Amino acid sequence: METQEFIPAGKSRDTIIETVKLTKTFGDVTAVDEISFALLRGELFGFLGPNGAGKTTTINMLTGLSRPDSGKIRIAGQECTKNPKGIQHLIGIVPDESNLYPELSGFENLCFCASLYGLRKKERRERAAELLEIFGLKKEADRKFGGYSRGMKRKLTIAAGIIHRPQILFLDEPTTGIDVASARQIRQLIADLNRTGTTIFLTTHYIEEAERLCERIAFIVKGRIVRTDSVKNLLQPILGRQVMLVSVSNAESDLIRGLAAAFPSYAFESISPEQIRVESPEPIRLASLVRYIDTRNVVVKEARLYGPSLEDVFVRVTGIEADALKKEAEKKGATV
Ligand SMILES: Nc1ncnc2c1ncn2[C@@H]1O[C@H](COP(=O)(O)OP(=O)(O)OP(=O)(O)O)[C@@H](O)[C@H]1O
């Protein structure tokens, strides 16, 4: 069957989201390019990629906000590529920009969202009060949403997204642009929601966040998924090893061959025209490396030890520096 290849091996086949060759273009830009993946019920799945990678476009197609040009989407067993209405009650959406009303209070906003899902008046009020309590916003219940801090706004937007107890929650960069304490609380809330059975599709710029929260991760770059695997499998090959990323003026193959001959116990890989990845089972002797590279008339600009972390895997798989991702998140006003 066509979908089998992208369902994680060894798991039960209770798949809640499946996409097959999903594609979306805007003029000349292919925002999402034939992506196929599957989420199992109860999973916390991370979609990790830099600015413009296609994360929001993917969420918009999965949630029915935008139509794919081609490909298929199946959610909870329903083919919903062309008819997303049938699954709306099953899903919750937390967009990167809040969609709540600034002139309404937190409580009123939640009651209004609940009414859209057909909850009765008493139930709406009870659910709104319950969520304000869970999200630590009880004291702010009667304040206008427009006056909330960014962190409080994000929390209320998440509360609104789960007002109808959806089976699946789509979170688009939930911790970007907010203060450290709120980001920590939100990560805890996401983990709690997942523990109580909600399937979560999370997009993020933050590698550490994905590593901490997610069971499986897909790396998306320029509209294409370059790798999907469990965090455990992604980290396995480098556990117990030292990894260093050396930025140089020129990482040509001749230099890589020379390094491999001079330091036979290290593994060298050119991951971009100016970056060399060094992996070793023992501590890396940086001074010797720099001396050798200098003899080849190549300038060492920076050397950074990664340890066994998902950052290294990301850099290796995508060729994008982990720092570049962080800088993009910071440009959006984020703090981790
Ligand atoms: N409505 C649109 N019209 C034209 N181009 C678009 C539109 N929406 C997205 N794009 C383009 O599609 C590509 C993917 O954008 P998308 O917003 O999905 O990326 P992203 O990974 O969510 O980025 P970010 O992290 O900045 O939110 C980008 O090149 C973007 O400029």
The ligand as an SDF file (V2000), in Angstrom:
LIG
                    3D

 31 33  0  0  0  0  0  0  0  0999 V2000
   -0.1940   33.3290    0.6100 N   0  0  0  0  0  0  0  0  0  0  0  0
    1.0190   33.2580    0.0670 C   0  0  0  0  0  0  0  0  0  0  0  0
    1.3020   33.8690   -1.0960 N   0  0  0  0  0  0  0  0  0  0  0  0
    2.5290   33.7900   -1.6580 C   0  0  0  0  0  0  0  0  0  0  0  0
    3.5570   33.0880   -1.1320 N   0  0  0  0  0  0  0  0  0  0  0  0
    3.3360   32.4560    0.0320 C   0  0  0  0  0  0  0  0  0  0  0  0
    2.0700   32.5060    0.6890 C   0  0  0  0  0  0  0  0  0  0  0  0
    2.1390   31.7690    1.8270 N   0  0  0  0  0  0  0  0  0  0  0  0
    3.4070   31.2900    1.8780 C   0  0  0  0  0  0  0  0  0  0  0  0
    4.1150   31.6990    0.8040 N   0  0  0  0  0  0  0  0  0  0  0  0
    5.5210   31.3440    0.5080 C   0  0  0  0  0  0  0  0  0  0  0  0
    5.6370   29.9440    0.6520 O   0  0  0  0  0  0  0  0  0  0  0  0
    6.8470   29.5930    1.2950 C   0  0  0  0  0  0  0  0  0  0  0  0
    6.5610   28.8220    2.5860 C   0  0  0  0  0  0  0  0  0  0  0  0
    5.9620   29.7020    3.5260 O   0  0  0  0  0  0  0  0  0  0  0  0
    5.4390   29.2200    4.9570 P   0  0  0  0  0  0  0  0  0  0  0  0
    4.7970   30.4040    5.6130 O   0  0  0  0  0  0  0  0  0  0  0  0
    4.6510   27.9920    4.8110 O   0  0  0  0  0  0  0  0  0  0  0  0
    6.8160   28.8670    5.6900 O   0  0  0  0  0  0  0  0  0  0  0  0
    7.1000   28.6280    7.2270 P   0  0  0  0  0  0  0  0  0  0  0  0
    7.9970   27.4440    7.3060 O   0  0  0  0  0  0  0  0  0  0  0  0
    5.8220   28.5630    7.9830 O   0  0  0  0  0  0  0  0  0  0  0  0
    7.9050   29.9460    7.6010 O   0  0  0  0  0  0  0  0  0  0  0  0
    7.9150   30.7930    8.9820 P   0  0  0  0  0  0  0  0  0  0  0  0
    8.7280   30.0070    9.9400 O   0  0  0  0  0  0  0  0  0  0  0  0
    8.5660   32.0730    8.5710 O   0  0  0  0  0  0  0  0  0  0  0  0
    6.4940   30.9860    9.4190 O   0  0  0  0  0  0  0  0  0  0  0  0
    7.5980   30.9010    1.5190 C   0  0  0  0  0  0  0  0  0  0  0  0
    8.4690   31.1000    0.4300 O   0  0  0  0  0  0  0  0  0  0  0  0
    6.4860   31.9330    1.5080 C   0  0  0  0  0  0  0  0  0  0  0  0
    6.9760   33.1950    1.1050 O   0  0  0  0  0  0  0  0  0  0  0  0
  1  2  1  0
  2  3  1  0
  2  7  2  0
  3  4  2  0
  4  5  1  0
  5  6  2  0
  6  7  1  0
  6 10  1  0
  7  8  1  0
  8  9  2  0
  9 10  1  0
 10 11  1  0
 11 12  1  0
 11 30  1  0
 12 13  1  0
 13 14  1  0
 13 28  1  0
 14 15  1  0
 15 16  1  0
 16 17  2  0
 16 18  1  0
 16 19  1  0
 19 20  1  0
 20 21  2  0
 20 22  1  0
 20 23  1  0
 23 24  1  0
 24 25  2  0
 24 26  1  0
 24 27  1  0
 28 29  1  0
 28 30  1  0
 30 31  1  0
M  END
$$$$
